[in-house]
Amino acid sequence: MDDLPFPDDLIRAQQEWHATYRALAVPRPRHATELRRRLLLLSVQIHWHPFWSTPAGWTPAARVELRWLTAGERRTDAA
């Protein structure tokens, strides 16, 4: 997929979502309730971002591309 022009605030929100998810995924996380609330807030911000109403963000592939771009840990495809 071609690189999409994701807005900086959307990229930051998705990066924060990944970081919060990883913090919540550890055994016995500290401040779990706060982390769950943060994850929910970030999910809402990402889901309702105005970018998804633009032609570039209209396709489901755009959401996948954003998640892949911001995951930090890229997985390589087995050939």
C-alpha positions in Angstrom: 0.0 0.0 0.0 1.2 3.5 -0.7 2.2 5.6 2.2 -0.9 7.5 3.4 -0.7 11.1 4.7 -1.7 10.3 8.3 -2.1 13.4 10.5 0.5 13.7 13.2 -2.1 13.6 16.0 -3.5 10.4 14.7 -0.1 8.7 14.5 0.7 9.9 18.1 -2.6 8.5 19.4 -2.0 5.1 17.7 1.5 5.0 19.1 0.2 5.8 22.6 -2.5 3.1 22.2 0.2 0.5 21.4 2.3 1.6 24.4 -0.7 1.6 26.7 -1.7 -1.8 25.5 1.8 -3.2 26.1 1.8 -1.7 29.6 -1.5 -3.3 30.3 -0.4 -6.7 28.9 2.3 -7.3 31.4 1.5 -9.6 34.4 -0.1 -7.7 37.2 0.2 -4.2 35.7 0.4 -1.3 38.0 -2.5 1.2 37.7 -4.5 -1.3 35.6 -7.8 0.7 35.8 -6.0 3.9 34.7 -4.4 2.1 31.8 -7.8 0.6 30.7 -9.4 4.0 30.8 -6.5 5.5 28.8 -6.8 2.7 26.2 -10.5 3.3 25.9 -10.0 7.0 25.4 -7.4 6.5 22.8 -9.5 4.0 21.0 -12.4 6.5 20.8 -10.0 9.3 19.6 -8.6 7.0 16.9 -11.9 5.6 15.8 -13.6 9.0 15.4 -10.7 10.9 14.0 -11.7 13.1 11.0 -9.0 11.5 8.8 -11.2 8.5 8.3 -13.8 10.7 6.5 -11.3 11.7 3.9 -10.8 9.8 0.6 -7.4 8.6 1.8 -8.8 7.2 5.0 -12.0 5.8 3.6 -10.7 2.2 3.1 -10.3 -0.4 5.8 -6.7 -0.9 4.5 -5.9 2.6 5.8 -6.6 1.5 9.4 -4.5 -1.6 9.0 -1.7 0.6 7.5 -1.8 2.9 10.5 -1.6 0.0 13.0 1.3 -1.5 11.0 3.1 1.8 10.8 2.9 2.6 14.5 3.3 -0.9 16.0 7.1 -0.4 16.5 7.7 -4.1 16.3 7.4 -5.0 12.6 6.9 -8.6 11.7 8.4 -10.0 8.6 6.3 -12.2 6.3 7.6 -15.8 6.0 8.4 -16.4 2.4 
